[in-house]
Amino acid sequence: MKNGLPKGLMVGVCILGGGILTGCHKLPDRQDVSSIRPSGYMRLLPEAASVESQFVPPKDGDSPNSQSAYHVPPTVSYDDHTLDENLSGSLEQEDYYVALKEAGWQRWIQEDGPYTVLASANKAMEAYVSTWPGHWRDAGNHARLKAFIGQTILIGRWDLATIRRRARYYGGNVSVKTLSGAVVTLHPLSSSGDVLVQGPYGQTHLVGGEYLQSNGVLYMADSVLPFEP
């Protein structure tokens, strides 16, 4: 279903000890690749600045250290691949992708969707989760991680043309549901071509345009979309 609840996101019923618990999500099926029309279109993903920034010029007496050793060839996003396939190949969004898998959302971005993912770069992700109590992978942080990442996965195919068209109709802003249950507001910035994203606890900007995917759209955010439990 376009810009609505996807067919893969279904609410099931769990039976435990004779009782019935509602609100249990059935894992969606993976996208059927035979139904995807092959395409040769691609876009370069952001360069791995987090890797290149680790270069430190050698001082007198130090072993040689070449800056070229810290350069990573750019990776690409193919519009006939899924969000999961393209994100898994992006070194600059590696921390975001690991957090997404740890939070339990990977299977959703492997299915038909559609979904729109707002991915953050490594440096921003590392700075944000470093403020959490303990390690971000600790069991005590799992619910927070799930909600934090879930609010960056929008339900529907929100490409730039759709955002701008809806924004004109709704007075400049578009409210969109996310997998975490939160609602974020998208506001296209005509002066720069970027999109301002306002969440319940803060905001971020989508920069660099859109990356079309076989099951949605991928954007790069210039910072994390914060979440406070």
C-alpha positions in Angstrom: 0.0 0.0 0.0 1.6 3.3 -1.0 2.1 5.8 1.8 0.0 3.7 4.1 0.5 0.6 6.2 2.6 -1.8 4.2 1.2 -5.3 3.6 4.1 -6.9 5.4 3.5 -5.0 8.7 0.8 -7.2 10.2 -0.4 -7.4 13.7 -0.7 -11.0 14.9 -2.0 -12.7 18.0 0.3 -14.6 20.4 -1.0 -17.4 22.6 1.0 -17.8 25.8 -0.1 -20.1 28.7 -3.7 -20.1 27.5 -3.8 -16.3 27.4 -3.9 -14.1 24.3 -1.5 -11.2 23.9 -2.4 -8.7 21.2 0.0 -6.4 19.4 2.6 -9.0 18.4 4.1 -8.2 15.0 4.6 -10.9 12.5 7.9 -10.7 10.7 7.4 -9.6 7.1 8.4 -11.7 4.2 11.5 -10.6 2.2 11.0 -8.8 -1.1 10.5 -11.1 -4.0 13.4 -10.2 -6.3 11.6 -11.8 -9.3 9.0 -9.0 -9.2 11.6 -6.2 -9.4 12.4 -4.8 -12.8 16.2 -4.7 -13.3 17.7 -1.3 -13.6 21.2 0.1 -14.2 20.5 3.4 -12.4 22.7 4.1 -9.4 23.9 7.0 -7.2 27.2 7.3 -5.2 26.7 7.1 -1.5 28.5 9.6 0.8 32.3 9.0 1.1 33.6 7.4 4.2 34.8 10.6 5.9 34.9 8.7 9.2 37.6 6.5 7.9 39.6 9.2 6.1 39.6 11.4 9.2 41.6 8.8 11.1 44.8 9.7 9.1 47.4 11.4 11.3 50.6 12.7 9.5 53.7 10.9 10.8 56.1 12.8 13.0 59.9 12.6 12.8 61.0 9.1 13.6 57.5 7.6 13.2 56.8 4.8 10.7 55.6 6.0 7.3 51.8 6.7 7.2 50.2 7.4 3.9 47.0 9.3 3.6 46.1 7.2 0.6 45.8 4.2 2.9 42.8 5.8 4.5 40.9 6.5 1.3 37.9 4.2 0.7 36.5 4.0 -2.8 32.9 5.3 -2.9 30.1 2.8 -2.7 26.8 3.0 -4.7 23.1 2.7 -4.1 21.2 0.8 -6.8 17.6 1.7 -7.3 16.7 -2.0 -8.0 18.2 -3.1 -4.7 16.5 -3.1 -1.3 17.1 -0.6 1.5 18.9 -3.4 3.4 21.2 -4.2 0.5 22.2 -0.6 -0.2 22.6 0.4 3.5 24.8 -2.7 4.2 27.3 -1.5 1.6 27.6 2.1 2.9 30.7 2.5 5.1 29.7 6.0 6.2 26.3 4.7 7.5 27.8 1.5 9.0 27.1 2.5 12.7 23.5 3.3 11.8 23.1 0.0 10.0 24.5 -2.0 12.9 22.2 -0.2 15.3 19.2 -0.9 12.9 20.0 -4.6 13.0 20.6 -4.6 16.7 17.2 -2.9 17.2 15.4 -5.6 15.2 14.3 -3.6 12.2 16.5 -5.2 9.5 13.8 -7.6 8.3 11.4 -4.7 7.7 13.7 -3.0 5.3 14.2 -6.3 3.4 10.6 -6.6 2.5 8.3 -4.9 0.0 7.4 -2.0 2.2 7.6 0.7 1.1 9.6 2.5 3.7 11.7 5.7 3.8 14.9 5.5 5.9 16.7 8.5 7.4 20.3 7.3 7.9 22.9 9.1 10.0 26.7 9.2 9.5 29.1 7.3 11.8 30.4 10.3 13.6 26.9 11.6 14.5 25.8 8.2 15.6 28.8 7.5 17.8 28.6 10.9 19.5 24.9 10.4 20.3 25.0 6.9 21.7 28.1 7.7 23.8 25.8 9.8 26.0 23.6 6.8 26.9 24.2 5.1 30.2 26.4 2.0 29.8 27.0 0.6 26.3 24.3 1.2 23.7 24.1 -2.5 23.1 23.3 -3.3 26.8 20.0 -5.1 27.3 18.8 -2.1 29.4 19.2 0.1 26.3 17.4 -2.1 23.9 13.9 -0.5 24.1 15.5 2.9 23.7 17.5 1.8 20.7 14.4 0.2 19.1 12.4 3.4 19.5 15.3 5.6 18.5 16.0 3.8 15.2 12.3 3.0 14.6 11.4 6.8 14.4 13.9 7.1 11.5 12.0 4.5 9.4 9.0 6.2 7.8 6.1 4.2 6.5 5.6 4.8 2.8 7.6 5.9 -0.2 8.4 9.5 0.6 10.5 10.7 -2.4 11.2 14.4 -2.8 8.4 14.9 -5.4 5.8 13.4 -3.1 7.0 15.4 -0.1 6.8 18.7 -2.0 3.5 17.9 -3.5 1.9 16.9 -0.1 3.6 19.9 1.6 1.9 22.3 -0.9 -1.4 20.7 -0.2 -1.0 20.6 3.6 0.4 24.1 4.2 4.1 23.4 4.0 4.4 20.4 6.3 3.7 16.7 6.0 3.1 14.4 9.0 4.3 10.8 8.6 4.0 7.7 10.8 7.1 5.7 11.6 7.8 2.1 12.6 8.2 3.2 16.3 4.7 4.6 16.3 6.0 8.2 16.5 5.0 10.8 14.0 7.5 13.1 12.3 7.0 16.2 10.3 8.7 16.8 6.9 9.2 20.3 5.7 10.9 20.8 2.3 13.3 23.8 2.2 12.9 25.3 -1.2 16.1 27.5 -0.8 18.4 24.5 -0.5 16.5 21.5 -1.7 17.0 19.8 1.7 14.2 18.6 4.0 13.8 19.5 7.6 12.6 16.6 9.8 10.9 17.5 13.1 10.5 14.6 15.6 9.0 14.5 19.1 12.4 15.3 20.7 14.4 17.3 18.1 15.1 17.7 14.4 17.5 16.9 11.7 18.1 17.9 8.0 18.0 15.5 5.0 20.8 16.5 2.7 22.2 15.4 -0.6 18.9 14.4 -2.2 17.2 11.0 -2.4 18.4 7.5 -3.1 15.5 5.5 -4.7 15.3 1.9 -3.6 13.3 -1.1 -4.9 11.3 -1.0 -1.6 11.4 2.7 -0.7 13.6 5.7 -0.4 16.9 6.3 1.4 18.0 9.7 2.7 21.2 10.9 4.5 20.6 13.0 7.6 23.2 15.6 8.7 22.7 14.6 12.4 20.8 12.1 14.4 17.1 12.5 15.1 17.2 12.5 18.9 15.0 10.3 21.1 14.4 10.7 24.8 12.8 7.8 26.7 
